[in-house]
Amino acid sequence: MKIGYKIVFLFLINSFFGSYQSQGLELSFSSHYKLDQNYQSISCINHQSNHIFFQSKLKSKFCDLKVSVFGKDLEKINEINLQLDDEYFVGVRSVFDNIVLFTYKNNGTKTVLRTRYLDVKSNFLAPKDIFSEPNISGYPSNFKIPIKTVEDQLSILVELPFQSDKNEDIKILTLNSAMDVVKEVYNKLEIKFKSKRDNRILLSNNGQPYLLKQFWKKGNHFYLYKLGQKVISEKEIKLNQRKIAALDYFFNSKNELVLSGFYSSPVRYNYEGFFLLKFDNDLELIHKNQYSLSENIVKTFKSSKEIKETGYGLDKFMVTNFNLDEGGNHFLLAEHLSKLNSKKDKLWYSKGFILIKFNKNGNYIWGCPVKKEFKSENLNFVGTFSLNNNPTNQYFFNELSNLKLKKGVPPEYGILNYTGTSNVTFSESGICQEKAMAINFPGKDSEKYAFIPKQLNPYNKGPAYFIIMNGKADNYMLGVVK
């Protein structure tokens, strides 16, 4: 759920520190800081002119966070280390003009949901228990919060304790600005409990919660539910004679739920074609299209021999982005990623990506393959990214092919750039054009830096946040695009 454009731009950076203008875009950097490789970046939130960067400890059973607070000028003004040895991390969100941390604790007999407000000048404030649910046969409840939030509304999904051979049941909680539960609705689904549940709570533009459920049984199965009412109906998401391999979603300006993704072949789990579905706010299907991948797209990534051996579909692709441009056109992005193993090296490998365009009515316009040959020991540098605050379809990637050049990254990519960054734009007829971007990264001891191609706040308006990391992966800057 990200974006791009039709105007090719060039970052022109003439100094090492501060903010830089580039044809209407402003790129800013923080100072350099040590990067703890035991932690992963999870989000960055713009709050009261501060930029709040959250990291979570890898392989930690309980909640273990690093929180870095950057001021308006991107200088770090506070750092918080939070370790909760008996509480599980649920999420952190900006809601009701506060930054709120959600955790839960299992005391053996019940599961308790807790909130903590963040005071950016000091620390997290005292916890507040807002909900509890008895355990059943030792099984606890679990909690899900929407990735996207509506500022004055918050809904939380409670996955009630597992019960073998019984239908799954859930609760949906509605919270007010004081973090009190003002509404609690119980529902029993028509699907039996699975030991592993894949539930996503979706929030429309007006705050209406929906449940998107996925499970595997001889292929993927997807179901939708409109939540918040005592009686809910089940809507299966299905295609004509094909299984859905992967999907993504957004809500358009009419609050219609738009789903798009790829379907697999009948004999192999891959991407053989794509689809787009629209549902109204009562989950009535109002638009449905599905299409096979064109021969041009498939043969860009697979030889005739590979097609004969493994089938027509694309292998090891994944959906990474689905969003709209300012004209209401829809863009679906899928990228290739695999591992190459040898006796000497283990490399991450990408053949490139494909972009599918639908018009504002959801009808297919074109599909464009972008062929690349990217290899990197560090997964962090692999991938394609876009911005949440740009109105047209432009995408960016680290030019990893520069890493094997004897003379290093060409000068047109700027100063102290570890890989070089390129952008790709698409014409009205789906012809792509790539261009090098000149970015002069602020240096430290002549170290070179590159984008980690993952926006830290892809579902929020305002500035776009990225981590800029050095080649050794031990130093970082916070990068902001306005």
C-alpha positions in Angstrom: 0.0 0.0 0.0 2.3 2.6 -1.3 2.7 5.1 -4.2 4.8 6.6 -7.1 4.8 9.2 -10.0 5.0 10.2 -13.6 7.6 13.0 -13.2 11.2 11.9 -13.2 13.1 13.8 -10.5 16.7 14.1 -9.3 17.8 14.6 -5.7 20.3 17.5 -5.9 22.2 17.7 -2.6 24.9 20.3 -2.4 25.9 20.0 1.3 26.4 17.2 3.8 23.9 18.1 6.5 20.4 19.4 6.9 17.5 19.3 4.4 17.7 19.3 0.7 15.2 20.3 -2.0 14.6 18.2 -5.1 11.9 19.3 -7.5 9.3 19.8 -4.6 10.6 17.0 -2.4 12.7 17.6 0.7 15.1 14.9 2.0 16.6 15.3 5.5 19.0 13.1 7.6 19.7 12.7 11.2 23.2 12.4 12.6 24.9 8.9 12.6 24.1 6.4 15.3 25.2 2.9 16.2 22.9 0.2 14.9 22.3 -2.7 17.2 21.9 -5.8 14.9 20.0 -7.6 17.7 17.0 -5.2 17.0 14.8 -4.7 14.0 13.1 -1.5 12.9 9.3 -1.7 13.2 8.0 1.9 12.8 8.5 5.6 13.0 5.7 8.0 14.0 5.5 11.8 13.5 4.1 13.2 16.8 4.0 16.9 17.9 7.0 17.8 15.6 9.0 14.8 16.9 10.1 11.8 14.9 9.8 8.6 17.1 11.7 5.6 15.9 10.8 2.1 17.3 13.0 -1.0 17.3 12.1 -4.4 18.6 14.5 -7.1 19.8 14.9 -10.1 17.4 14.0 -13.5 18.8 12.7 -12.0 22.0 9.8 -13.8 23.6 8.6 -10.7 25.5 8.4 -7.0 24.8 11.8 -5.5 24.4 11.9 -2.1 22.7 14.4 0.7 21.8 12.7 4.0 21.3 14.7 6.9 19.8 13.0 10.4 19.9 14.3 12.8 17.3 13.4 16.5 17.5 12.2 18.8 14.7 15.8 19.2 13.5 16.3 15.4 13.6 18.7 15.5 16.5 18.1 12.8 19.0 16.7 14.2 22.2 15.8 11.0 24.1 16.4 7.3 24.0 14.3 4.8 25.9 14.9 1.1 26.5 11.9 -0.8 27.6 12.1 -4.5 28.7 9.0 -6.2 30.0 10.0 -9.7 31.0 6.5 -11.1 31.4 4.5 -9.1 28.8 4.1 -9.7 25.1 4.3 -7.0 22.5 1.0 -6.3 20.5 1.8 -3.0 18.8 2.4 0.8 19.2 0.1 3.3 17.5 -0.6 7.0 17.3 -4.2 7.4 18.4 -6.3 10.1 20.2 -3.3 12.4 19.8 -1.1 10.1 21.9 1.5 7.4 21.3 0.2 4.2 22.9 2.0 0.9 23.5 -0.2 -2.2 23.7 1.0 -5.4 25.5 -0.6 -8.4 27.1 0.3 -10.6 30.1 -0.7 -14.2 30.7 -0.8 -14.8 34.4 -1.8 -18.5 34.0 -5.5 -18.1 34.6 -6.4 -15.1 32.4 -4.9 -12.8 29.7 -4.7 -9.1 30.4 -4.4 -6.4 27.8 -2.5 -3.3 28.8 -1.7 0.2 27.5 1.0 2.6 28.2 1.3 6.2 27.1 4.6 7.5 25.8 6.0 10.7 27.3 8.6 11.7 24.7 10.6 13.7 27.2 10.9 10.9 29.8 9.6 7.4 29.3 6.5 5.2 29.0 4.0 6.0 31.8 2.4 3.5 34.2 0.5 0.7 32.6 -3.3 0.5 32.6 -5.2 -2.8 32.4 -8.0 -2.3 30.0 -9.4 -5.8 29.4 -9.0 -9.4 30.6 -10.2 -12.7 29.3 -10.1 -16.1 31.2 -7.8 -18.8 29.7 -9.4 -22.0 28.6 -7.5 -25.3 29.2 -4.3 -23.3 29.6 -4.7 -21.5 26.3 -4.6 -17.7 26.4 -6.2 -15.0 24.2 -4.3 -13.1 21.6 -4.8 -9.5 20.4 -4.6 -7.7 17.0 -4.7 -4.0 16.3 -5.2 -2.5 12.8 -2.0 -1.4 10.9 -3.8 1.8 10.0 -5.7 3.7 12.6 -8.3 6.4 12.5 -7.4 9.2 14.8 -10.6 9.3 16.9 -11.5 5.6 16.8 -9.7 2.4 17.9 -10.9 -1.2 17.5 -9.0 -4.2 18.8 -9.5 -7.8 17.8 -9.5 -10.4 20.6 -8.7 -14.0 19.4 -10.3 -16.0 22.1 -8.5 -19.2 23.5 -8.1 -22.2 21.2 -10.5 -25.0 21.7 -10.0 -28.2 19.7 -12.8 -29.3 17.3 -14.9 -26.2 18.1 -15.7 -23.2 16.0 -13.4 -20.2 16.4 -14.8 -17.3 18.4 -13.6 -13.7 18.7 -14.4 -10.4 20.4 -14.1 -6.9 19.0 -13.4 -4.1 21.4 -14.0 -0.4 20.9 -11.9 2.0 23.0 -12.4 5.7 23.8 -9.7 8.4 24.2 -9.2 7.4 27.9 -8.3 3.8 26.8 -11.5 2.5 28.3 -13.5 -0.3 26.6 -16.8 1.3 25.6 -18.1 -1.6 23.5 -17.5 -5.3 23.4 -19.0 -7.6 20.9 -18.7 -11.4 20.8 -18.9 -13.5 17.6 -18.6 -17.1 16.7 -17.3 -17.9 13.3 -18.4 -20.7 11.0 -14.8 -22.0 10.8 -13.2 -24.4 13.2 -10.2 -23.3 15.3 -6.8 -23.7 13.8 -3.7 -24.1 16.0 -2.2 -21.2 14.0 -4.5 -18.4 13.1 -3.9 -15.7 10.4 -6.3 -12.9 11.2 -6.0 -9.3 10.1 -8.2 -6.5 11.4 -8.9 -4.0 8.6 -10.1 -0.5 9.3 -12.0 1.5 6.7 -11.5 5.3 6.3 -14.5 6.0 8.6 -13.3 3.5 11.3 -15.5 0.5 10.4 -13.5 -2.7 11.4 -13.4 -5.8 9.2 -11.8 -9.2 9.7 -9.7 -10.8 6.9 -9.1 -14.4 7.7 -6.7 -16.7 5.9 -5.9 -20.4 6.4 -4.4 -23.2 4.3 -6.2 -26.4 3.3 -5.0 -27.7 -0.1 -4.4 -24.1 -1.0 -5.1 -20.7 0.5 -8.6 -19.8 1.7 -9.7 -16.2 2.5 -12.8 -15.0 4.3 -14.2 -11.5 5.2 -16.4 -10.4 8.1 -17.9 -7.0 9.0 -17.3 -6.6 12.7 -18.9 -4.6 15.5 -22.4 -6.3 15.3 -23.8 -9.3 17.2 -24.7 -11.2 14.0 -22.0 -11.3 11.4 -22.0 -13.0 8.0 -19.1 -14.8 6.3 -18.0 -13.8 2.9 -15.6 -16.1 1.1 -13.1 -14.5 -1.2 -12.7 -16.8 -4.2 -11.9 -16.8 -7.9 -13.0 -18.8 -10.9 -11.3 -22.2 -10.8 -8.1 -20.8 -9.2 -6.7 -20.5 -5.7 -5.5 -17.1 -4.4 -1.7 -17.1 -3.8 -1.4 -13.7 -2.2 -3.4 -10.5 -1.8 -3.3 -6.9 -0.5 -6.0 -4.3 0.1 -6.9 -0.7 0.5 -10.1 1.3 1.1 -10.9 3.9 -1.6 -12.6 7.3 -1.2 -16.0 5.6 -1.3 -15.0 3.3 1.6 -15.1 0.3 -0.8 -12.7 -2.5 0.1 -10.5 -3.1 -2.9 -8.5 -6.4 -2.9 -5.9 -7.4 -5.5 -3.2 -10.0 -5.8 -2.2 -13.1 -7.7 -3.6 -16.6 -8.2 -1.6 -19.8 -8.6 -1.8 -22.5 -11.2 -3.8 -25.7 -10.5 -0.6 -27.8 -10.1 2.0 -25.5 -8.6 2.1 -22.8 -6.0 3.2 -19.8 -8.0 1.9 -16.6 -9.7 0.0 -17.5 -12.9 -2.4 -14.5 -13.0 -3.8 -11.6 -11.1 -7.2 -10.3 -10.0 -9.1 -7.4 -8.5 -12.2 -7.5 -6.4 -14.3 -4.7 -4.8 -16.7 -5.0 -1.9 -19.1 -2.3 -0.6 -19.3 -1.5 3.1 -21.7 -4.4 3.6 -19.2 -6.8 1.8 -21.4 -7.2 -1.2 -19.2 -8.0 -4.2 -19.5 -5.1 -6.7 -16.6 -5.7 -9.1 -14.6 -8.8 -10.1 -11.8 -9.3 -12.7 -9.1 -11.9 -13.1 -6.4 -12.1 -15.8 -3.6 -14.4 -16.9 -0.1 -13.0 -16.8 1.0 -12.0 -20.3 3.6 -13.9 -22.2 5.8 -10.8 -22.2 5.8 -10.7 -18.4 6.5 -14.5 -17.9 9.2 -14.7 -20.5 11.0 -11.7 -19.0 11.7 -13.8 -16.0 11.6 -17.4 -17.2 13.3 -19.1 -20.2 11.3 -21.5 -22.5 13.2 -24.4 -20.8 12.1 -23.2 -17.3 8.5 -22.8 -18.4 8.6 -26.4 -19.7 10.0 -27.7 -16.5 8.2 -25.7 -13.9 5.1 -24.3 -15.6 4.0 -21.0 -16.9 3.7 -19.2 -13.6 6.2 -17.0 -11.9 8.0 -18.6 -8.9 9.2 -16.9 -5.7 7.4 -13.6 -6.3 5.6 -11.8 -3.5 3.1 -9.0 -3.3 4.8 -6.0 -1.7 2.6 -3.0 -2.6 -1.0 -2.1 -3.6 -2.2 1.5 -3.7 -3.7 4.4 -5.7 -2.4 7.4 -7.4 -4.0 10.9 -7.4 -6.2 9.9 -10.3 -7.6 6.9 -8.6 -5.7 4.4 -10.7 -4.7 1.2 -8.8 -1.1 -0.2 -8.9 -0.2 -3.8 -7.8 3.6 -4.5 -7.2 5.1 -8.0 -6.9 8.9 -8.7 -6.4 11.1 -11.7 -6.9 13.3 -12.8 -4.0 15.2 -16.1 -3.5 18.4 -17.4 -1.9 21.5 -18.5 -3.8 23.6 -21.0 -1.8 27.2 -22.0 -2.6 30.1 -23.3 -0.7 31.5 -19.8 -0.3 28.5 -17.5 -0.1 24.9 -17.3 0.7 23.4 -14.5 -1.4 19.9 -12.9 -1.6 18.9 -12.7 -5.3 16.2 -10.7 -7.1 15.2 -10.9 -10.7 13.3 -7.7 -10.5 9.6 -6.9 -10.2 6.3 -6.5 -12.1 3.8 -3.6 -11.9 0.1 -4.1 -12.8 -2.1 -1.0 -13.5 -5.9 -0.9 -13.1 -8.0 2.2 -13.8 -10.1 3.9 -11.2 -13.0 1.5 -12.0 -10.8 -1.6 -11.4 -10.2 -2.6 -15.0 -6.9 -3.9 -16.2 -4.8 -1.4 -18.2 -1.3 -2.8 -18.5 1.4 -4.9 -16.9 5.1 -4.1 -17.0 8.0 -6.3 -16.1 11.2 -4.7 -14.8 14.1 -7.1 -15.2 17.0 -6.8 -12.8 19.8 -9.0 -11.6 20.4 -8.1 -7.9 22.6 -10.1 -5.5 23.5 -9.1 -2.0 24.8 -10.8 1.2 22.6 -8.4 3.2 18.8 -8.8 2.7 18.3 -5.3 4.1 19.4 -3.6 0.9 17.2 -5.8 -1.5 13.8 -4.5 -2.6 11.7 -1.8 -4.2 10.1 1.0 -2.3 7.8 4.0 -2.9 6.5 6.9 -0.8 3.2 7.4 1.0 3.2 11.1 0.2 3.6 11.3 -3.5 0.6 11.3 -5.9 1.9 9.3 -8.9 3.5 6.0 -9.7 7.2 6.1 -9.2 9.3 3.5 -7.5 12.9 3.3 -6.1 15.5 0.6 -5.6 19.2 0.2 -4.6 21.3 -0.4 -7.7 23.0 -3.4 -6.3 24.7 -4.2 -9.6 27.0 -1.3 -8.8 28.6 -3.4 -6.0 30.5 -5.5 -8.4 32.0 -2.6 -10.4 35.8 -2.3 -9.9 35.6 1.5 -10.0 32.8 1.6 -7.5 29.5 3.4 -7.7 29.4 5.8 -10.7 29.5 9.5 -9.8 26.0 10.2 -11.1 24.6 8.5 -8.0 26.2 11.0 -5.7 28.7 11.0 -2.9 29.2 8.4 -0.2 26.5 6.2 -1.8 27.1 2.5 -1.0 24.9 1.1 -3.8 23.4 4.0 -5.7 19.7 4.6 -5.8 17.6 4.5 -9.0 14.0 5.4 -9.7 11.7 4.0 -12.3 8.7 5.7 -13.8 6.0 4.4 -16.1 4.3 6.1 -19.1 0.6 6.1 -19.7 1.1 3.0 -21.9 3.2 1.1 -19.4 6.7 1.8 -20.7 9.2 2.0 -17.9 12.1 4.4 -17.7 15.0 4.1 -15.2 17.2 7.0 -14.0 20.0 7.3 -11.5 19.4 9.6 -8.6 22.2 11.8 -7.3 22.1 11.5 -3.5 25.0 12.8 -1.4 24.7 11.0 1.9 26.2 12.8 4.9 29.4 11.0 5.7 31.1 9.7 8.8 34.7 8.6 8.4 34.1 8.3 4.6 31.6 5.5 5.2 29.1 4.9 2.4 25.3 4.5 3.0 22.2 3.2 1.3 18.5 3.1 1.9 16.9 0.1 3.6 14.0 -0.1 1.1 11.2 -0.4 3.6 9.2 2.7 4.6 8.7 2.8 8.3 5.3 4.4 8.1 3.7 3.2 4.8 0.1 3.6 6.0 0.3 7.1 7.5 0.1 10.6 5.9 2.9 13.1 6.4 6.6 12.6 6.0 8.0 9.2 4.8 10.6 7.6 7.1 13.5 5.4 6.1 16.6 3.9 7.7 19.8 4.8 5.9 22.4 2.2 6.8 26.1 1.9 6.1 27.6 -1.1 4.2 28.9 -2.7 7.4 25.4 -2.6 8.8 26.6 -1.1 12.1 25.6 2.6 11.7 22.4 4.3 10.6 20.8 7.6 10.0 17.0 8.4 10.1 16.0 9.7 6.7 12.9 11.8 6.1 11.2 12.6 2.8 8.6 15.4 2.9 
